[in-house]
Amino acid sequence: MGVFDNAKDAAEATGKKVGEWADDTKDRIGDKVDEVKADAEVKRTEGDVKKAEAERDATHAKNDYKENLRD
């Protein structure tokens, strides 16, 4: 029976390791997904900032033009 007990213990240990590996892999994938989402949010926000800056510059140019017409 000792051989069977050893085999059972080895199988249980292997199963535990595989389960830990699967959990670790799932966590790594989740972390990567979070990273990609955060990077996408940064890019979107940077785009919003550039758009707002362009609108601001256009407004300044329009107001300067109108001010020059008043002179």
TORZAMAR-972719 format. One record per residue: residue number from 0; residue in one letter; x, y, z of N, C-alpha, C, O in turn. Coordinates in Angstrom, 2 decimals, always signed. Example, Ala and Ser with C-alpha at 12.3 -4.5 7.8 and 13.67 -1.06 7.14 Angstrom:
2
<r nr="0" rest="A" n_east="+13.19" n_north="-5.69" n_up="+7.80" ca_east="+12.30" ca_north="-4.50" ca_up="+7.80" c_east="+13.20" c_north="-3.30" c_up="+7.80" o_east="+14.24" o_north="-3.32" o_up="+8.46"/>
<r nr="1" rest="S" n_east="+12.85" n_north="-2.25" n_up="+7.08" ca_east="+13.67" ca_north="-1.06" ca_up="+7.14" c_east="+12.90" c_north="+0.03" c_up="+7.87" o_east="+13.41" o_north="+1.14" o_up="+8.04"/>
***
This chain:
71
<r nr="0" rest="M" n_east="+0.80" n_north="-1.20" n_up="+0.00" ca_east="+0.00" ca_north="+0.00" ca_up="+0.00" c_east="+0.84" c_north="+1.26" c_up="+0.00" o_east="+0.35" o_north="+2.32" o_up="-0.38"/>
<r nr="1" rest="G" n_east="+2.07" n_north="+1.18" n_up="+0.41" ca_east="+2.94" ca_north="+2.35" ca_up="+0.45" c_east="+3.13" c_north="+2.99" c_up="-0.90" o_east="+3.18" o_north="+4.21" o_up="-1.01"/>
<r nr="2" rest="V" n_east="+3.24" n_north="+2.19" n_up="-1.94" ca_east="+3.41" ca_north="+2.71" ca_up="-3.30" c_east="+2.17" c_north="+3.49" c_up="-3.72" o_east="+2.27" o_north="+4.56" o_up="-4.31"/>
<r nr="3" rest="F" n_east="+1.01" n_north="+2.94" n_up="-3.41" ca_east="-0.24" ca_north="+3.62" ca_up="-3.77" c_east="-0.40" c_north="+4.93" c_up="-3.00" o_east="-0.88" o_north="+5.93" o_up="-3.54"/>
<r nr="4" rest="D" n_east="-0.02" n_north="+4.92" n_up="-1.74" ca_east="-0.09" ca_north="+6.16" ca_up="-0.94" c_east="+0.86" c_north="+7.21" c_up="-1.50" o_east="+0.51" o_north="+8.39" o_up="-1.57"/>
<r nr="5" rest="N" n_east="+2.04" n_north="+6.79" n_up="-1.88" ca_east="+3.01" ca_north="+7.73" ca_up="-2.46" c_east="+2.48" c_north="+8.29" c_up="-3.78" o_east="+2.60" o_north="+9.49" o_up="-4.04"/>
<r nr="6" rest="A" n_east="+1.92" n_north="+7.43" n_up="-4.60" ca_east="+1.35" ca_north="+7.88" ca_up="-5.88" c_east="+0.19" c_north="+8.83" c_up="-5.65" o_east="+0.05" o_north="+9.82" o_up="-6.37"/>
<r nr="7" rest="K" n_east="-0.63" n_north="+8.53" n_up="-4.66" ca_east="-1.76" ca_north="+9.40" ca_up="-4.34" c_east="-1.26" c_north="+10.76" c_up="-3.88" o_east="-1.77" o_north="+11.79" o_up="-4.31"/>
<r nr="8" rest="D" n_east="-0.26" n_north="+10.77" n_up="-3.00" ca_east="+0.31" ca_north="+12.03" ca_up="-2.52" c_east="+0.92" c_north="+12.83" c_up="-3.67" o_east="+0.77" o_north="+14.05" o_up="-3.75"/>
<r nr="9" rest="A" n_east="+1.63" n_north="+12.12" n_up="-4.56" ca_east="+2.24" ca_north="+12.80" ca_up="-5.71" c_east="+1.16" c_north="+13.39" c_up="-6.62" o_east="+1.31" o_north="+14.51" o_up="-7.10"/>
<r nr="10" rest="A" n_east="+0.10" n_north="+12.67" n_up="-6.84" ca_east="-0.98" ca_north="+13.16" ca_up="-7.69" c_east="-1.67" c_north="+14.37" c_up="-7.05" o_east="-2.01" o_north="+15.33" o_up="-7.73"/>
<r nr="11" rest="E" n_east="-1.86" n_north="+14.31" n_up="-5.75" ca_east="-2.48" ca_north="+15.45" ca_up="-5.05" c_east="-1.59" c_north="+16.67" c_up="-5.11" o_east="-2.07" o_north="+17.78" o_up="-5.33"/>
<r nr="12" rest="A" n_east="-0.28" n_north="+16.47" n_up="-4.93" ca_east="+0.66" ca_north="+17.59" ca_up="-5.00" c_east="+0.69" c_north="+18.19" c_up="-6.40" o_east="+0.73" o_north="+19.40" o_up="-6.58"/>
<r nr="13" rest="T" n_east="+0.66" n_north="+17.31" n_up="-7.39" ca_east="+0.65" ca_north="+17.78" ca_up="-8.78" c_east="-0.63" c_north="+18.55" c_up="-9.07" o_east="-0.60" o_north="+19.60" o_up="-9.71"/>
<r nr="14" rest="G" n_east="-1.74" n_north="+18.02" n_up="-8.61" ca_east="-3.01" ca_north="+18.71" ca_up="-8.80" c_east="-3.02" c_north="+20.07" c_up="-8.14" o_east="-3.53" o_north="+21.05" o_up="-8.69"/>
<r nr="15" rest="K" n_east="-2.45" n_north="+20.14" n_up="-6.95" ca_east="-2.38" ca_north="+21.42" ca_up="-6.24" c_east="-1.51" c_north="+22.41" c_up="-7.02" o_east="-1.87" o_north="+23.58" o_up="-7.16"/>
<r nr="16" rest="K" n_east="-0.36" n_north="+21.94" n_up="-7.52" ca_east="+0.53" ca_north="+22.81" ca_up="-8.30" c_east="-0.14" c_north="+23.31" c_up="-9.56" o_east="-0.02" o_north="+24.49" o_up="-9.91"/>
<r nr="17" rest="V" n_east="-0.86" n_north="+22.42" n_up="-10.24" ca_east="-1.55" ca_north="+22.81" ca_up="-11.47" c_east="-2.62" c_north="+23.85" c_up="-11.14" o_east="-2.79" o_north="+24.82" o_up="-11.87"/>
<r nr="18" rest="G" n_east="-3.33" n_north="+23.65" n_up="-10.06" ca_east="-4.34" ca_north="+24.62" ca_up="-9.64" c_east="-3.73" c_north="+25.98" c_up="-9.32" o_east="-4.28" o_north="+27.01" o_up="-9.70"/>
<r nr="19" rest="E" n_east="-2.60" n_north="+25.98" n_up="-8.63" ca_east="-1.91" ca_north="+27.24" ca_up="-8.32" c_east="-1.43" c_north="+27.91" c_up="-9.60" o_east="-1.54" o_north="+29.13" o_up="-9.75"/>
<r nr="20" rest="W" n_east="-0.90" n_north="+27.11" n_up="-10.53" ca_east="-0.43" ca_north="+27.66" ca_up="-11.80" c_east="-1.59" c_north="+28.30" c_up="-12.56" o_east="-1.44" o_north="+29.39" o_up="-13.11"/>
<r nr="21" rest="A" n_east="-2.73" n_north="+27.63" n_up="-12.58" ca_east="-3.90" ca_north="+28.17" ca_up="-13.27" c_east="-4.37" c_north="+29.48" c_up="-12.62" o_east="-4.71" o_north="+30.43" o_up="-13.33"/>
<r nr="22" rest="D" n_east="-4.37" n_north="+29.52" n_up="-11.30" ca_east="-4.77" ca_north="+30.75" ca_up="-10.61" c_east="-3.79" c_north="+31.88" c_up="-10.90" o_east="-4.19" o_north="+33.02" o_up="-11.14"/>
<r nr="23" rest="D" n_east="-2.50" n_north="+31.56" n_up="-10.88" ca_east="-1.47" ca_north="+32.58" ca_up="-11.17" c_east="-1.61" c_north="+33.10" c_up="-12.60" o_east="-1.50" o_north="+34.30" o_up="-12.85"/>
<r nr="24" rest="T" n_east="-1.86" n_north="+32.19" n_up="-13.52" ca_east="-2.02" ca_north="+32.59" ca_up="-14.93" c_east="-3.25" c_north="+33.47" c_up="-15.09" o_east="-3.21" o_north="+34.47" o_up="-15.81"/>
<r nr="25" rest="K" n_east="-4.32" n_north="+33.11" n_up="-14.44" ca_east="-5.55" ca_north="+33.91" ca_up="-14.50" c_east="-5.28" c_north="+35.31" c_up="-13.94" o_east="-5.73" o_north="+36.31" o_up="-14.52"/>
<r nr="26" rest="D" n_east="-4.56" n_north="+35.40" n_up="-12.83" ca_east="-4.24" ca_north="+36.70" ca_up="-12.25" c_east="-3.35" c_north="+37.52" c_up="-13.18" o_east="-3.55" o_north="+38.72" o_up="-13.33"/>
<r nr="27" rest="R" n_east="-2.37" n_north="+36.87" n_up="-13.80" ca_east="-1.48" ca_north="+37.59" ca_up="-14.73" c_east="-2.26" c_north="+38.15" c_up="-15.92" o_east="-2.04" o_north="+39.28" o_up="-16.34"/>
<r nr="28" rest="I" n_east="-3.17" n_north="+37.34" n_up="-16.44" ca_east="-3.99" ca_north="+37.80" ca_up="-17.57" c_east="-4.86" c_north="+38.97" c_up="-17.14" o_east="-4.99" o_north="+39.95" o_up="-17.87"/>
<r nr="29" rest="G" n_east="-5.46" n_north="+38.86" n_up="-15.96" ca_east="-6.28" ca_north="+39.96" ca_up="-15.45" c_east="-5.47" c_north="+41.23" c_up="-15.25" o_east="-5.94" o_north="+42.33" o_up="-15.54"/>
<r nr="30" rest="D" n_east="-4.24" n_north="+41.08" n_up="-14.77" ca_east="-3.36" ca_north="+42.24" ca_up="-14.59" c_east="-3.04" c_north="+42.89" c_up="-15.93" o_east="-3.02" o_north="+44.11" o_up="-16.05"/>
<r nr="31" rest="K" n_east="-2.78" n_north="+42.07" n_up="-16.93" ca_east="-2.45" ca_north="+42.59" ca_up="-18.26" c_east="-3.65" c_north="+43.32" c_up="-18.86" o_east="-3.50" o_north="+44.37" o_up="-19.48"/>
<r nr="32" rest="V" n_east="-4.84" n_north="+42.75" n_up="-18.68" ca_east="-6.07" ca_north="+43.39" ca_up="-19.17" c_east="-6.24" c_north="+44.76" c_up="-18.50" o_east="-6.57" o_north="+45.74" o_up="-19.16"/>
<r nr="33" rest="D" n_east="-6.01" n_north="+44.82" n_up="-17.19" ca_east="-6.11" ca_north="+46.09" ca_up="-16.48" c_east="-5.10" c_north="+47.10" c_up="-17.01" o_east="-5.42" o_north="+48.28" o_up="-17.15"/>
<r nr="34" rest="E" n_east="-3.88" n_north="+46.63" n_up="-17.32" ca_east="-2.85" ca_north="+47.51" ca_up="-17.88" c_east="-3.28" c_north="+48.08" c_up="-19.23" o_east="-3.15" o_north="+49.27" o_up="-19.48"/>
<r nr="35" rest="V" n_east="-3.80" n_north="+47.21" n_up="-20.08" ca_east="-4.22" ca_north="+47.64" ca_up="-21.41" c_east="-5.37" c_north="+48.65" c_up="-21.30" o_east="-5.40" o_north="+49.64" o_up="-22.03"/>
<r nr="36" rest="K" n_east="-6.31" n_north="+48.39" n_up="-20.40" ca_east="-7.42" ca_north="+49.32" ca_up="-20.20" c_east="-6.91" c_north="+50.67" c_up="-19.71" o_east="-7.37" o_north="+51.71" o_up="-20.17"/>
<r nr="37" rest="A" n_east="-5.97" n_north="+50.66" n_up="-18.78" ca_east="-5.41" ca_north="+51.90" ca_up="-18.26" c_east="-4.67" c_north="+52.67" c_up="-19.35" o_east="-4.80" o_north="+53.89" o_up="-19.45"/>
<r nr="38" rest="D" n_east="-3.90" n_north="+51.95" n_up="-20.18" ca_east="-3.19" ca_north="+52.61" ca_up="-21.28" c_east="-4.18" c_north="+53.22" c_up="-22.27" o_east="-3.96" o_north="+54.32" o_up="-22.77"/>
<r nr="39" rest="A" n_east="-5.27" n_north="+52.51" n_up="-22.54" ca_east="-6.29" ca_north="+53.03" ca_up="-23.46" c_east="-6.94" c_north="+54.29" c_up="-22.88" o_east="-7.21" o_north="+55.24" o_up="-23.61"/>
<r nr="40" rest="E" n_east="-7.18" n_north="+54.28" n_up="-21.58" ca_east="-7.77" ca_north="+55.46" ca_up="-20.93" c_east="-6.83" c_north="+56.66" c_up="-21.02" o_east="-7.27" o_north="+57.78" o_up="-21.25"/>
<r nr="41" rest="V" n_east="-5.54" n_north="+56.41" n_up="-20.84" ca_east="-4.55" ca_north="+57.49" ca_up="-20.95" c_east="-4.56" c_north="+58.06" c_up="-22.36" o_east="-4.56" o_north="+59.28" o_up="-22.54"/>
<r nr="42" rest="K" n_east="-4.56" n_north="+57.18" n_up="-23.36" ca_east="-4.57" ca_north="+57.64" ca_up="-24.76" c_east="-5.83" c_north="+58.44" c_up="-25.05" o_east="-5.77" o_north="+59.48" o_up="-25.71"/>
<r nr="43" rest="R" n_east="-6.98" n_north="+57.97" n_up="-24.55" ca_east="-8.24" ca_north="+58.69" ca_up="-24.78" c_east="-8.18" c_north="+60.06" c_up="-24.13" o_east="-8.60" o_north="+61.06" o_up="-24.72"/>
<r nr="44" rest="T" n_east="-7.67" n_north="+60.10" n_up="-22.91" ca_east="-7.59" ca_north="+61.37" ca_up="-22.19" c_east="-6.62" c_north="+62.32" c_up="-22.87" o_east="-6.88" o_north="+63.52" o_up="-22.97"/>
<r nr="45" rest="E" n_east="-5.49" n_north="+61.79" n_up="-23.35" ca_east="-4.55" ca_north="+62.64" ca_up="-24.08" c_east="-5.20" c_north="+63.22" c_up="-25.32" o_east="-4.98" o_north="+64.38" o_up="-25.66"/>
<r nr="46" rest="G" n_east="-6.01" n_north="+62.40" n_up="-26.00" ca_east="-6.73" ca_north="+62.88" ca_up="-27.17" c_east="-7.72" c_north="+63.98" c_up="-26.81" o_east="-7.86" o_north="+64.96" o_up="-27.53"/>
<r nr="47" rest="D" n_east="-8.41" n_north="+63.81" n_up="-25.68" ca_east="-9.35" ca_north="+64.84" ca_up="-25.21" c_east="-8.62" c_north="+66.14" c_up="-24.90" o_east="-9.12" o_north="+67.22" o_up="-25.20"/>
<r nr="48" rest="V" n_east="-7.44" n_north="+66.04" n_up="-24.30" ca_east="-6.66" ca_north="+67.23" ca_up="-23.96" c_east="-6.23" c_north="+67.95" c_up="-25.24" o_east="-6.34" o_north="+69.17" o_up="-25.34"/>
<r nr="49" rest="K" n_east="-5.75" n_north="+67.18" n_up="-26.22" ca_east="-5.31" ca_north="+67.80" ca_up="-27.48" c_east="-6.49" c_north="+68.47" c_up="-28.18" o_east="-6.34" o_north="+69.55" o_up="-28.75"/>
<r nr="50" rest="K" n_east="-7.65" n_north="+67.84" n_up="-28.14" ca_east="-8.84" ca_north="+68.44" ca_up="-28.77" c_east="-9.21" c_north="+69.74" c_up="-28.04" o_east="-9.51" o_north="+70.74" o_up="-28.69"/>
<r nr="51" rest="A" n_east="-9.18" n_north="+69.71" n_up="-26.71" ca_east="-9.52" ca_north="+70.91" ca_up="-25.93" c_east="-8.52" c_north="+72.03" c_up="-26.20" o_east="-8.90" o_north="+73.20" o_up="-26.31"/>
<r nr="52" rest="E" n_east="-7.25" n_north="+71.67" n_up="-26.30" ca_east="-6.22" ca_north="+72.69" ca_up="-26.59" c_east="-6.45" c_north="+73.29" c_up="-27.98" o_east="-6.30" o_north="+74.50" o_up="-28.16"/>
<r nr="53" rest="A" n_east="-6.80" n_north="+72.45" n_up="-28.95" ca_east="-7.06" ca_north="+72.95" ca_up="-30.31" c_east="-8.27" c_north="+73.87" c_up="-30.31" o_east="-8.26" o_north="+74.91" o_up="-30.97"/>
<r nr="54" rest="E" n_east="-9.32" n_north="+73.50" n_up="-29.57" ca_east="-10.49" ca_north="+74.36" ca_up="-29.49" c_east="-10.15" c_north="+75.69" c_up="-28.81" o_east="-10.62" o_north="+76.75" o_up="-29.24"/>
<r nr="55" rest="R" n_east="-9.33" n_north="+75.64" n_up="-27.77" ca_east="-8.91" ca_north="+76.86" ca_up="-27.09" c_east="-8.14" c_north="+77.76" c_up="-28.04" o_east="-8.40" o_north="+78.96" o_up="-28.12"/>
<r nr="56" rest="D" n_east="-7.18" n_north="+77.17" n_up="-28.77" ca_east="-6.36" ca_north="+77.95" ca_up="-29.70" c_east="-7.22" c_north="+78.56" c_up="-30.80" o_east="-7.00" o_north="+79.70" o_up="-31.22"/>
<r nr="57" rest="A" n_east="-8.19" n_north="+77.79" n_up="-31.28" ca_east="-9.08" ca_north="+78.30" ca_up="-32.32" c_east="-9.92" c_north="+79.47" c_up="-31.79" o_east="-10.14" o_north="+80.46" o_up="-32.50"/>
<r nr="58" rest="T" n_east="-10.38" n_north="+79.35" n_up="-30.57" ca_east="-11.17" ca_north="+80.42" ca_up="-29.95" c_east="-10.32" c_north="+81.68" c_up="-29.79" o_east="-10.77" o_north="+82.78" o_up="-30.07"/>
<r nr="59" rest="H" n_east="-9.08" n_north="+81.50" n_up="-29.33" ca_east="-8.18" ca_north="+82.66" ca_up="-29.19" c_east="-7.94" c_north="+83.32" c_up="-30.55" o_east="-7.97" o_north="+84.55" o_up="-30.66"/>
<r nr="60" rest="A" n_east="-7.70" n_north="+82.51" n_up="-31.57" ca_east="-7.45" ca_north="+83.06" ca_up="-32.91" c_east="-8.67" c_north="+83.81" c_up="-33.41" o_east="-8.54" o_north="+84.90" o_up="-33.98"/>
<r nr="61" rest="K" n_east="-9.87" n_north="+83.25" n_up="-33.21" ca_east="-11.11" ca_north="+83.90" ca_up="-33.65" c_east="-11.29" c_north="+85.23" c_up="-32.92" o_east="-11.61" o_north="+86.25" o_up="-33.53"/>
<r nr="62" rest="N" n_east="-11.07" n_north="+85.20" n_up="-31.60" ca_east="-11.24" ca_north="+86.44" ca_up="-30.82" c_east="-10.20" c_north="+87.49" c_up="-31.20" o_east="-10.52" o_north="+88.67" o_up="-31.25"/>
<r nr="63" rest="D" n_east="-8.96" n_north="+87.06" n_up="-31.46" ca_east="-7.94" ca_north="+88.01" ca_up="-31.90" c_east="-8.32" c_north="+88.62" c_up="-33.26" o_east="-8.15" o_north="+89.82" o_up="-33.47"/>
<r nr="64" rest="Y" n_east="-8.82" n_north="+87.81" n_up="-34.14" ca_east="-9.23" ca_north="+88.29" ca_up="-35.46" c_east="-10.37" c_north="+89.31" c_up="-35.32" o_east="-10.34" o_north="+90.37" o_up="-35.94"/>
<r nr="65" rest="K" n_east="-11.35" n_north="+88.98" n_up="-34.49" ca_east="-12.47" ca_north="+89.89" ca_up="-34.29" c_east="-12.01" c_north="+91.18" c_up="-33.63" o_east="-12.53" o_north="+92.26" o_up="-33.95"/>
<r nr="66" rest="E" n_east="-11.06" n_north="+91.09" n_up="-32.73" ca_east="-10.53" ca_north="+92.28" ca_up="-32.05" c_east="-9.80" c_north="+93.17" c_up="-33.06" o_east="-9.92" o_north="+94.39" o_up="-33.02"/>
<r nr="67" rest="N" n_east="-9.05" n_north="+92.54" n_up="-33.97" ca_east="-8.35" ca_north="+93.32" ca_up="-35.00" c_east="-9.34" c_north="+94.00" c_up="-35.94" o_east="-9.06" o_north="+95.10" o_up="-36.42"/>
<r nr="68" rest="L" n_east="-10.46" n_north="+93.41" n_up="-36.20" ca_east="-11.47" ca_north="+94.04" ca_up="-37.05" c_east="-12.09" c_north="+95.26" c_up="-36.38" o_east="-12.53" o_north="+96.19" o_up="-37.06"/>
<r nr="69" rest="R" n_east="-12.11" n_north="+95.25" n_up="-35.07" ca_east="-12.71" ca_north="+96.38" ca_up="-34.34" c_east="-11.80" c_north="+97.61" c_up="-34.38" o_east="-12.28" o_north="+98.74" o_up="-34.23"/>
<r nr="70" rest="D" n_east="-10.53" n_north="+97.40" n_up="-34.58" ca_east="-9.58" ca_north="+98.53" ca_up="-34.57" c_east="-9.65" c_north="+99.37" c_up="-35.78" o_east="-8.91" o_north="+100.35" o_up="-35.90"/>
***
